[in-house]
Amino acid sequence: MILNLARRAHNHNWALDPIVRSLLDTDFYKLLMLQYIWKHFRGVQVTFSVMNRQPAVRLAEQIDIDELRAQLEHVRGLRLKKSELVWLAGNTFYGVRGIFEPAFLDWLENEFQLPDFVLDVVDGQVKLEFSGEWAQVTLWEIYALSILSEMKTRYGLRGLNELELDILYARAKTRLWEKIERMRGVDGLRIADFGTRRRHSFLWHEYVVNAMHSTLGPCFTGTSNTYLAYKHDMEAIGTNAHELPMALAAMANNDEELLQSQYKVLELWQQTYGGALLVLLPDTYGSTQFFRNAPDWVAAWTGLRIDSKDPFAAGEEYITWLRQRGQEVGRKRLIASDGLDVEEILALHQRFHGRIRFSAGWGTLLTNDFRDCHPRGEQELEPLGLICKLQTANGRPAVKLSDNYQKATGQAEEVARYRKVFGVEGVANVPVIV
């Protein structure tokens, strides 16, 4: 736990200080989804692109584009180590050993290759796109976001001397400790780290995860970062994301197929995985319509992750739906994960503990909360709302509607068509935190 973050931050003077040093340095759900894509959708062609939800921050003026290109090329050159592949093959995930098939791991070792990228600057923003076969492209998302986030951090640290860096990290450590102190001893509280994509830096991320692990005991259930789980013998946490229903929806041939595509994703997922990995993410096209139209077998799934809806309202909606479908609520999982900080986590725990198996996936405000920590009072270290989203699947435009109008992505005419098919019941218009 004794790590001189200030000195490490001060000494970024190598020709290239790699931000991503292992292909396992990604969210665990990306590997689960990769195997799913490899099994069911090999050959599908996709495009992803990075977007900045805060365009007033001219990101391309804060990072060196040539260094960004070098960081991305470094990741393209990485391969999984034998020890990492052995861990994936033999470790127990969610109580199951051998969750990754030998043929998939063989493909990862011998055939997987991140494709090239298109990098440019447009109106002060980084334009970064990835295209190719879905199974080869999908892992770019987390690598790209964590690289951009840490490069922004390095810009914010520029010119600070070692004493100022000491002050910065002392303030951030104090804030982290204050948050941990509020959570220690809270009966039944369950928290996991979900903070890879917008972390301050890899070193800070590792420091935070170790601090949580060493002080919170069983309250801290694990990390979504596969490399940190591998390195520190922790549970790897994660299931699936919006990318899957977005792709299947884009490939639908008519409005009825479009409406049913959100459940086709689940049928295939259920064929691939089971048990604790059967966690719903219902908000890609609106949670309320998802529940209303869902087949009865969907209610038998293990739990639900809340993303874009008010988590208090979303939790109550899920509980009501489970009761209507004759399910035993107390056996189900409810995971909140969007823009959480300590206040909301504790309030959600108080609301749902004892009614359902509640846990929180704590992201950006766990691994990148340097607000007001800068020794010169500058705001450049505040986290930035970067996303990397699916844009096309087999040449067709992809859309995400969400439970929040502010989070919708896609071409305007396609967004309008999707809203006509899925409706807008239960959708709100609220600010996006991160």
N, C-alpha and C positions, 0 to 999 in steps of 0.2 A: 504493500500500500504506500510505501515511501517512494514517491516519484517526483523528481524536480521538473514539473511541467514548464516552469518559467525558463529554465535552461534549455530544455528540449525545444521549446518554441523559439527561443532566441537564436538557436544554432541551425536554422534552416539554410545552410549555405552549401549544400551539395549541388552537383550539377542537376540532379533530380532527386527529390525526397519523395518517394512513392507514397501516395495516400492509400491506395488499395494494394496490399501485398499478398493477398490470397483470394482465390475465387470463392472460398467459403465466407469471405467478408461481405455477406449479403443476408437479407432476411430469409429465414427458414422457409417461409411460405413460397418463395420464388423457386426453391428446389423441389418442393412438393408439386407446384404447378408445372414446373419443367418436365417432371416425369409424366404428369397427366397429359401435357401437350405432346410429348414424345410418343406416348401410347396411342393417342386418339387423333392427333392433328398434324402429323408429320407431312410436310409439303405445303402447308398453308403459308402464304406470303403475307407479311405484315410490315407496317411502318409505325415507329414510335417517335415522338418528339418531346423535347423539354419545353416547358412553359413557365413563365414567371407570373405568379398571381399578383405581384406588387410591381407593376411596370414603372412606377415612379422611381424605383431603385434600378439604375442603369448598370446592370451587372457586368456588362462587357467593359465598363470603365473601371471596374474594381479587380479584375483578374487579367492575367496575361494569357492571351489566346494561344500563343505558341507553347506556353507551359501546359495549358489545358490539353492541347493536342498531344503533348508528350506524355501526360498522365494517362490519357485514354489509350495511347499506343502501348504504354507499359502494361495496362490491364489486358489488352489484346494478346500480349505475349505470355501471360500467365497460364499455367496448367495446374490441375489438381495434383498434389503430392500423393505418393503411395500411402503415407500414414493417414492422410485425409480421406482417401477412398476407403481404406480399411475401417476407419471410424464410421463413415456413412453406411458401410455394409454391415458392421457388427454391433453398432450401438443400438440401444433401446430408445425409441421415440414414441411418446404417448403410450408407453406400456407395451409396444410392439417391436420385436426385433426383426430385422430384415425388411423394413418398410420400403427400401429402395431395391428394385429388382437387379439381379446380377447383369442382365443384358443392358439395362439402363446405365449402370455404373461402368460397364465396358464401353458403351457409347460415349459417356462423359470422358473417359480416359483417352480414348483413341480417335474420336470423331468430332467431339464438340469444339467449336471455334467461334469466338465472338466475331461477328462480321465488321466490316469497315463502317465508318460513320461520315456524315457530312457536317462540317463545322464552319460557321460563318458568323459575322456580326451584322445585325440589322437594327437600326435605330437605337443603338446603345444596348441592345440585348443580345445574349448568346443564342444563336440559332444552331441547334444540335439535333440531328435526326439519325435514326438507325433503321435500316431496311434489310429484309431478307427472309429466310425461312424462320417461322415463329420460334421453333425450338432452339435456334441459334441466337435469335435477337433478344428474347425476353429478359435474360439476366442483365442486359445493359442498364435497365432502369435504375437499380439501386447503386450500381457502381457510378453511374453518371451523376446521380443526385448527391451521393456522399463526397465525390470529388469536387463538385461545384461548391458544396457547402463549406468544405474545408479550405478551398482556395479563397472563398470570401472571408473566412476566419483569418487566414494569413494576411490578407489585405488589411483587415482591421487591427492586426497586431503590428503592422509595419511601423518602424521607427521607435517602438517602445523599448526602453532599456531593461536590463534584467530586474532592477528594483521595481519598475512599473509593472512588469509581468508578474512578479511576486505578489504585488498588491492585487492585480486583476484576479489571479487564481486563488488568493486567500479569500477574497470576497465571494467568488463562485463556490468555493468549498464550504464557506460559512453558510451560504444559502442552501446548498445541498444538505448539509447537516441539519439545518433547521427544518427542512422538509422531512428528512428521515426521522427526526425526533418526534414530529407530530404523528408519525405512523407507527412508531414502535409501541408494541403492546396493545394495538387495536384488535380486539377479538375477531378472528375469522377473516381479517383483511388479506387479500391476495393481489399481488402486483407483479407484472412482468415488464421488462424493458422492451419497448417498441421503437427505439430512437435512432436507428441506423441512418436513415435516409437524410435527415437534416441535422446531424450531429455537429457539434463544434469542431471536433477532430477525432481521429481514431484514438489517440492517447487519452483524451478526456473521456470518451465513451467507455474505454476500458477501465479507467479510474472510477467512474460512476458506477458501473456494473459491479465491480469488486467491492465498492463501498456498500452498495445495497445488499449484496450477497453476504458480506461479513457482519453486517449490523442488524439486518431484518430477519435473518433465519428463514423459517418456512413461509413467512409472509411474502418473501421474494421468491417467485415460482420459476424464474428463468429469464432468458433473453431471446429475442427474435434473431439476434445476430449469430449466425451459424458458426463463424470462426471463434467468437468469444465463448460460445458453448463448448466447442471442441477444445479450445486451449485451456479453459478453466473448469472443465468437467461439470458443466451446468446443463439444465434442461434447455433444449431448443424449442422455442414456442412459435407457432404460426400455422395457418391452415390455407386460406385462399384469398383472392382479391378480385376487384372489379374487372380486371383484364379479361377473365374468362367469359363472363356473360356478355361483355362488350363485343368480343370477337364472334361469338355464336350469333348474337343479334345482327351483327353486320352481315353475316353470311346467310341470314334468313331470306327466303325467296318471296314471302308475302307477309301480310300483316298478322295472320294467324300464327305462322311460324315465328314471327318476331315476338309475339306475346308469349308463346310457349318456350322460346329459347332459354329463358331464365330458369326453367325447370329441367330442360334437356341437359344443361350444365351440371345440375345436381345428380341426375341419373348416372351420368358418366363418372362423376366424382365418387358416387356411392359404389360403382363397379370397381373403382381403383383403390379406394381407402374405406375405412370403417371406423367404428367406435368414436373416440374423442376427436377424430378429425372431421366428423360430420357436423361442422359448424356453419350455419347459414350466414350469408352476407346479403341481406334482402334489398338494399337501398339503391342498387345500380339504376333502376328505373322507378324507384319509389316504393317504400316499404308497405304502405297501406294497400296498394293494388297487388303487391306480391302476396300478402297474406290472404286477401280476398279471393284470388284466383288459384292459390296453391292447391295441388292434389293432397289428399289426406296423408299420404305416406311421408310428405315433407315434414309434418309436425312431429314425426317420430325421431327426427334428427336430434343430435346430442345437445345442441345449443345454438346461440346466435351472437354475432359480433355487431355492435352498433358502430356506425361510422358517421354519417352526415346529419342525422336527426338529433334533436335535443335528447340526450341520453335518458333523462327521467321519463319523458313522454314515450320514447322508443321502448324502454323497459316495460312500462305498463301495457303498451300495445302488444308486446310479445306475450306477456303473462296472460292477458285477456284472450288472445288468440289460442294459446295452448289449452286454456280451460274450455274454450268453445270446441276444440278438437278432441277433448277427452283425455288430455295428457296430464301426467303428474308433474306439476310445476317445480316442486322441490328437487327433482332429479336433474333438471335442465341447467345448462350453463348460460350466463349472460355476461358478455365481455364488452366493456366500453373502451373506446380507443381513439377518439378524435379530439385533439387539442386539449387534453386533460392536464390539470395541475393539481396540487395537493388538496386544495379546497374542494374542488368538484369530486375528486376521488373519494374523499372522506364522506361527503354528502351523499354520493351515490351508494357507497357501502352502507350507510345508515338507512337509506331507503330500502335497499333490496336484500341485505343480509338476513338470513333466516327464512326468506320467501323463495329464493332461487339461488343457485350457486354463482354468486357474482364475483368477477375479477376485473381488474383494470389493466389495459395495455398502455403504458406511460411512454410517450414519444418525445417530441421536440422539447417540451418544457422540463424534461428530465435531463436530456443529453445536450441541450444547447440553451440554457437559461443564463445568459450573461447580461441581462438587462440591468443597466445602471451599475455595472461592475467596472467599466472602463476608468482607469485612473485619471484620465483627462476629461471625463464627462462626455465623451463622444458616444454616438449611438450605432456605430458601424458593426458592432458585434451582435445586434439583434437578429434572430433567425429570419430567414427569408422563405416565403411560401413557394418553393420550387416543386414542380410536379413533372413526371415523365409519363405520358399517356399514350395508349394505343390510338393511332389515327386512322389506319385502314387495315382491313383483313381481306385478302384475295381481291384487292383493288377497290373494295367498297368502303365508304366512310364509316367510322365507328363513332358511337355516341355514348355518353354517360349523362344521365339526367340528375340522379342523386335526390336526396330529400331536402336539398337546399338549392334554390335557384342559382346561388352564387357559384356553386361547384359544377354546374353543367359544362360539358365540353363537347365539341363537335361543330360541324357546319350548321349555320343557322336554320337552313331549310330542313336539314335532317333532324335537328333538335325539335323543330315544330312538328314534323311527321311523327316522331317517337312520342311526343306529348299527346298527340291525338290518339295514338294506339294505347298508351299506358295510362293516360289521364294525369292529373296533377293533385289528386286528393292527398292531403297530409303533407304536401310540400311547402316549405317556408322560405322566407327570404331574410337570412341573417348573415352577419359578417363572418368571414372565414378567419379563424384565429391564426393557424399556421398550416 
